[in-house]
Amino acid sequence: MKRRTWFGAAAATLAPLALGGCASPAENSRQTTATGLPALMGTGDLGVIIERADGALTFVNTSSCTSIGRVNGLGDLSHASVVFSRDERYAYVFGRDGGLTKVDLLTQAITGRVMQAGNSIGGAINADGTLVAAQNYTPGGVKIFRADSLELLADLPALAKDGKRSRVVGLADLPQNRFIYSLFDTDSICIADCSDISAPRIQTLEGIGRQPYDAMLTPNGRHYIAGLFGEDGLALVDLWDEKPTARRILSGYGRGEKPLPVYKMPHLRGWTVAGQYAYLPAIGRHEVLVVDTHTWREAARIPVAGQPVFVMARPDGRQVWVNFSVPDYDRIQVIDTPSQRVVATLQPGKAVMHMEFAPRGQHVWISCRDSDQVKIYDTHTLREHASISVKAPSGIFFTSRAQRMGL
């Protein structure tokens, strides 16, 4: 089982942004005032790219489509993820080695770091931005920290009935200072109410299906869906129910078919809802499953070039972009959602790891790890718009995620 925006510059500097959507790299030099201090800037078009080989972050600006800085010293980022503070100034980086690092996007510096576990694969931040939660493999459980100081506030062990700890996956934030997550080794889903952080209350839903390996939260925060590694199917929890329970959906979607070896687990944070339908990667299969979110029944299957890893919708839902595990991880396919068919196949570079859409969807950023490049495509023309050199890039995360649940 990976922006620095500038204000107060001359009108001539701003004109290319208004006309072209991305300025040229030459226009990216840091702006300073007459006193030599950095110019005022916002954070709405900033983001970070994980450099997995060097334990570093590259800072990027999505208006100028350029890199604007770099910070290292973040440890093992081989399976790193990022969440952002509500004001979009701080990034919280969860490293595979259990490191939790707080990074200031404006000063481009590390402002806090704790080694909170031995093996960690992600985290979440609550709605009011005061609590940061880390999900851990070793030791299995969830740890919750103050967002401002990274002080440990709660340690929620994930225990099986025999007392052994379970690996935690699929952590997401919920309204009312709650978190939801899945336990891979105990076939269960937990909802942690942290409204009183001195005494968190945990509800456990058992028997949800074999080996939940990741999960997604629908954009409205109503449905939590966990993928199941140990069987064909998914577990669905309706969080609007007075007493939420888990039920199976898409059970046996691969029944009667010869299973394929799984080269890379799909990443469910890359699952997507576009309009009435959810688009999900079929684990170990060369298909994207289309599910009607009114009934949670299969509506269609879309054949694709390989085993899907990320299945991500453009913000307007008009397209779904798919990348793949080895041996097909040099390709991207674009699905047209009205017709539910593949309309384009792109080859941006070697070892495509991750995709991230600009907040309004005019561009998609694609990390090509083995090409040491991040390619930026125009999502309307499907042509390459820009390219940034980044050493072994993997995850790409923009601050617009701060305003969405479950990311």
VOGU-3710 file (C-alpha; in Angstrom, 3 decimals, decimal comma):
1> mkrrtwfgaa> 0,000/0,000/0,000  2,180/11,392/-3,568  1,789/30,352/-4,903  2,937/32,626/-4,294  0,764/35,390/-5,660  2,054/38,879/-5,946  0,081/42,093/-5,689  0,854/45,742/-6,109  2,860/45,139/-9,292  2,467/47,313/-12,355
11> aatlaplalg> -0,592/46,863/-14,558  1,658/45,596/-17,306  2,635/42,677/-15,112  -0,974/41,749/-14,433  -2,130/41,983/-18,033  -0,719/38,609/-19,178  -2,542/36,889/-16,318  -5,855/38,352/-17,352  -5,368/37,509/-21,002  -3,664/34,156/-20,966
21> gcaspaensr> -4,548/32,490/-17,677  -0,884/31,740/-16,932  1,997/34,169/-17,101  5,322/33,230/-18,587  8,035/31,874/-16,267  10,051/35,057/-16,816  7,347/36,991/-15,007  7,690/34,819/-11,930  10,579/36,572/-10,184  9,689/37,461/-6,628
31> qttatglpal> 8,292/40,957/-6,357  9,723/43,299/-3,718  8,827/46,727/-2,427  11,103/49,777/-2,544  12,405/48,787/0,908  13,495/45,382/-0,373  10,827/43,533/1,619  8,615/40,947/-0,120  5,484/42,410/-1,679  2,120/41,636/-0,152
41> mgtgdlgvii> 0,552/38,520/-1,539  -2,426/36,222/-1,106  -2,575/32,458/-0,967  -5,575/31,564/-3,109  -3,505/30,476/-6,099  -0,691/28,744/-4,258  0,114/25,073/-3,957  2,838/22,551/-3,299  4,339/19,638/-5,193  5,863/16,713/-3,316
51> eradgaltfv> 9,438/15,859/-4,252  9,339/12,289/-3,039  13,016/11,445/-3,556  14,435/14,458/-1,713  11,951/14,976/1,118  11,186/18,445/-0,228  8,317/20,648/-1,377  8,217/22,832/-4,461  5,954/25,867/-4,059  3,896/26,801/-7,124
61> ntssctsigr> 1,634/29,569/-8,341  -1,369/28,436/-10,377  -1,937/31,866/-11,968  1,571/32,089/-13,387  1,939/28,298/-13,783  5,420/28,452/-12,299  7,469/27,226/-9,377  8,248/29,981/-6,870  10,375/28,342/-4,209  11,410/25,199/-2,401
71> vnglgdlsha> 11,870/23,838/1,113  13,510/20,583/2,188  13,901/18,631/5,419  10,491/16,951/5,435  11,696/13,349/5,731  10,278/10,377/3,829  7,674/11,668/1,375  7,257/8,428/-0,580  3,536/8,389/0,242  2,943/11,954/1,356
81> svvfsrdery> -0,269/13,943/1,480  -1,142/17,526/2,378  -4,011/19,463/3,942  -4,267/23,243/4,345  -5,303/25,664/7,066  -8,596/27,492/6,577  -6,827/30,728/5,689  -4,765/28,774/3,107  -1,498/30,011/4,577  -0,202/26,791/6,116
91> ayvfgrdggl> 0,306/23,343/4,638  0,352/20,278/6,890  2,437/17,545/5,304  2,036/13,914/6,383  5,145/11,848/5,613  5,420/8,106/5,300  7,934/8,048/8,162  5,338/9,430/10,593  6,520/13,016/10,355  3,899/15,776/10,510
101> tkvdlltqai> 5,313/19,057/9,219  3,708/22,513/9,237  4,907/24,748/6,397  4,246/28,468/5,927  3,426/29,085/2,265  4,202/32,797/2,491  7,609/32,590/4,136  8,293/29,228/2,480  9,632/27,817/5,735  8,939/24,964/8,128
111> tgrvmqagns> 7,267/26,332/11,267  6,731/23,052/13,143  7,502/19,367/12,878  6,756/16,319/15,026  7,578/12,664/14,533  4,233/11,272/15,597  4,312/7,671/14,321  6,463/5,035/12,656  4,450/4,673/9,452  1,789/7,139/8,361
121> iggainadgt> -0,112/7,655/5,116  -2,187/10,799/5,464  -4,401/13,015/7,533  -7,179/15,571/7,735  -8,036/18,942/9,257  -11,359/19,767/10,902  -13,848/22,359/9,661  -12,819/25,199/11,972  -9,149/24,562/11,331  -8,143/23,946/14,944
131> lvaaqnytpg> -7,459/20,187/14,821  -5,141/18,202/12,571  -5,519/14,408/12,580  -2,960/11,867/11,329  -3,836/8,301/10,294  -1,191/5,732/11,088  -0,153/2,226/10,167  2,466/1,905/12,906  1,251/2,045/15,560  -2,256/1,695/14,204
141> gvkifradsl> -4,517/4,560/15,204  -5,280/8,248/14,832  -3,472/11,086/16,589  -4,990/14,555/16,866  -2,943/17,737/17,232  -3,508/21,435/17,776  -3,206/23,042/14,360  -1,331/26,081/15,656  1,320/24,388/17,808  1,201/20,689/16,784
151> elladlpala> 0,638/19,818/20,442  -0,739/16,273/20,801  -4,314/16,427/22,107  -5,617/12,885/21,654  -4,373/9,419/20,737  -7,094/7,123/19,392  -5,746/3,577/19,084  -7,365/1,398/16,408  -7,870/-1,879/18,200  -9,082/-5,242/16,971
161> kdgkrsrvvg> -11,052/-7,555/19,247  -7,854/-9,440/20,089  -6,269/-6,210/21,265  -3,922/-5,814/18,291  -3,760/-2,509/16,492  -5,155/-2,062/12,996  -3,817/0,042/10,159  -5,932/3,143/9,591  -6,974/4,319/6,114  -9,502/6,663/4,537
171> ladlpqnrfi> -9,406/9,426/7,176  -11,693/12,366/6,368  -13,114/15,360/8,217  -16,828/15,667/8,932  -18,965/18,574/10,173  -19,225/19,200/13,928  -15,584/18,447/14,713  -15,799/14,799/13,701  -13,492/12,528/11,759  -14,282/9,274/9,968
181> yslfdtdsic> -11,810/6,535/9,063  -11,560/2,845/8,196  -9,641/0,019/9,867  -8,021/-2,263/7,306  -7,359/-5,138/9,701  -10,701/-5,191/11,535  -13,173/-4,657/8,647  -14,724/-1,642/10,329  -15,373/2,088/10,039  -15,024/4,518/12,956
191> iadcsdisap> -16,607/7,940/13,513  -14,753/10,011/16,120  -16,625/12,921/17,721  -13,934/15,359/18,869  -16,211/18,206/19,987  -14,752/17,573/23,451  -11,160/16,827/22,566  -10,366/15,828/26,145  -12,785/12,905/25,812  -13,372/11,934/22,142
201> riqtlegigr> -16,303/9,590/21,525  -15,878/6,855/18,938  -18,652/4,955/17,164  -17,515/1,771/15,419  -19,410/0,194/12,508  -18,330/-3,431/12,249  -18,591/-6,030/9,492  -18,477/-3,460/6,708  -16,617/-5,742/4,265  -13,177/-7,267/3,934
211> qpydamltpn> -10,109/-5,050/4,189  -11,172/-1,454/3,505  -8,092/0,092/1,895  -9,074/3,725/1,278  -12,177/5,878/1,211  -13,779/9,039/-0,136  -16,322/11,523/1,141  -18,856/12,905/-1,326  -18,575/16,685/-1,852  -21,675/17,411/0,252
221> grhyiaglfg> -20,281/15,383/3,146  -23,218/12,986/3,175  -21,774/9,689/1,956  -18,557/7,985/2,994  -17,494/5,195/0,649  -14,757/2,706/1,508  -13,200/0,490/-1,140  -12,697/-3,170/-0,211  -9,487/-4,941/-1,103  -10,637/-8,332/0,145
231> edglalvdlw> -13,757/-8,546/-2,022  -15,431/-7,013/-5,072  -17,581/-4,232/-3,664  -17,643/-1,136/-1,522  -19,027/-0,051/1,845  -21,334/2,984/1,971  -22,284/5,031/5,045  -25,063/7,640/4,862  -23,937/10,197/7,450  -27,280/11,995/7,368
241> dekptarril> -28,944/9,004/9,005  -29,758/9,498/12,674  -27,879/6,281/13,391  -25,445/5,719/10,524  -24,795/2,152/9,389  -22,670/0,651/6,636  -24,137/-1,208/3,680  -22,549/-2,926/0,708  -22,791/-1,534/-2,789  -21,557/-2,951/-6,097
251> sgygrgekpl> -21,094/-6,365/-4,490  -19,532/-8,870/-6,864  -18,873/-6,420/-9,701  -16,109/-8,692/-10,989  -17,914/-11,992/-10,461  -17,161/-14,537/-13,141  -14,112/-12,672/-14,412  -10,517/-13,755/-13,936  -8,919/-11,429/-11,387  -5,831/-9,519/-12,460
261> pvykmphlrg> -2,760/-8,887/-10,289  -3,019/-5,503/-8,548  0,101/-3,463/-9,283  -0,943/-0,325/-7,399  -3,895/0,312/-5,125  -6,394/2,866/-6,439  -6,407/6,110/-4,465  -9,932/6,845/-3,394  -9,264/10,496/-2,630  -9,091/10,591/-6,408
271> wtvagqyayl> -12,532/9,085/-6,809  -15,013/11,608/-8,014  -18,630/12,678/-8,263  -19,711/14,494/-11,408  -23,374/15,401/-11,653  -25,572/12,443/-10,763  -22,812/9,869/-11,066  -19,775/8,721/-9,150  -16,785/7,492/-11,162  -14,762/4,833/-9,367
281> paigrhevlv> -11,663/2,787/-10,269  -12,380/-0,937/-10,514  -9,612/-2,488/-8,447  -7,369/-4,709/-10,564  -9,477/-4,146/-13,689  -9,225/-2,008/-16,787  -12,486/-0,246/-16,065  -13,995/2,827/-14,477  -17,249/2,036/-12,710  -20,099/4,532/-13,053
291> vdthtwreaa> -22,512/4,577/-10,121  -25,861/6,369/-9,864  -25,640/8,372/-6,627  -29,448/8,353/-6,274  -29,613/4,569/-5,988  -25,925/3,648/-5,489  -26,279/1,014/-8,190  -23,973/0,431/-11,112  -25,006/2,472/-14,134  -22,189/1,707/-16,576
301> ripvagqpvf> -18,603/0,578/-17,013  -16,105/2,486/-19,088  -13,216/0,475/-20,588  -9,886/2,239/-20,076  -6,241/1,649/-20,977  -5,101/0,013/-17,736  -5,738/-0,340/-14,014  -6,994/3,079/-12,835  -5,305/4,755/-9,863  -6,777/8,272/-9,790
311> vmarpdgrqv> -10,171/8,997/-11,359  -10,672/12,753/-11,018  -13,350/15,122/-12,290  -12,717/18,576/-13,631  -14,396/21,009/-11,187  -17,376/21,522/-13,506  -17,880/17,750/-13,875  -17,679/17,894/-17,678  -14,619/15,637/-17,849  -13,062/12,841/-15,799
321> wvnfsvpdyd> -9,296/12,294/-16,080  -7,788/8,875/-15,329  -4,225/7,724/-14,747  -2,966/4,171/-14,394  -0,665/1,798/-12,563  2,269/0,043/-14,191  2,769/-0,903/-16,973  0,432/1,785/-18,308  1,521/4,687/-16,136  2,808/6,840/-18,961
331> riqvidtpsq> -0,749/7,575/-20,067  -3,741/9,704/-19,144  -7,220/9,174/-20,534  -9,995/11,744/-20,619  -13,624/10,668/-20,216  -16,436/12,816/-21,558  -19,118/12,546/-18,864  -22,241/13,202/-20,994  -21,351/10,352/-23,359  -19,405/8,347/-20,731
341> rvvatlqpgk> -16,686/7,404/-23,165  -12,952/7,990/-23,504  -12,346/10,886/-25,883  -8,584/11,352/-25,596  -5,422/9,519/-24,609  -2,392/11,610/-23,635  1,205/10,672/-22,883  2,564/13,519/-20,752  5,675/11,721/-19,478  7,143/8,784/-17,600
351> avmhmefapr> 5,469/7,479/-14,430  2,408/9,702/-14,066  1,754/9,864/-10,318  -0,916/12,452/-9,613  -3,194/15,102/-11,074  -4,613/18,317/-9,651  -7,039/20,714/-11,323  -6,742/24,467/-11,121  -9,560/25,692/-8,843  -11,812/26,577/-11,780
361> gqhvwiscrd> -10,652/23,748/-13,971  -9,031/25,532/-16,891  -5,812/23,580/-16,355  -4,783/20,231/-14,958  -1,330/19,698/-13,452  0,200/16,242/-13,953  3,277/14,929/-12,130  5,590/12,787/-14,257  7,957/11,324/-11,690  10,528/9,654/-13,923
371> sdqvkiydth> 10,634/12,601/-16,323  11,296/15,079/-13,470  8,512/17,223/-14,884  5,095/18,558/-13,986  3,087/19,049/-17,158  0,206/21,522/-17,264  -2,557/20,891/-19,808  -5,362/23,094/-21,056  -8,438/21,003/-20,233  -10,422/22,428/-23,164
381> tlrehasisv> -7,901/22,053/-25,969  -6,168/19,045/-24,297  -2,841/20,570/-25,323  0,210/21,057/-23,145  0,203/24,602/-21,798  3,329/24,734/-19,651  5,922/22,558/-17,968  7,830/22,857/-14,680  11,028/21,014/-13,811  10,626/19,256/-10,441
391> kapsgiffts> 12,789/16,416/-9,186  10,775/13,161/-8,902  7,384/14,873/-8,402  4,444/12,952/-7,000  1,514/14,555/-5,151  0,235/17,980/-6,222  -1,932/19,935/-3,771  -3,535/23,380/-4,222  -4,831/25,608/-1,421  -8,356/25,515/-2,865
401> raqrmgl> -8,617/22,157/-1,050  -8,874/24,108/2,208  -12,471/25,017/1,386  -13,656/21,460/0,661  -14,655/18,636/2,971  -12,851/15,333/2,826  -9,611/16,599/1,268
//
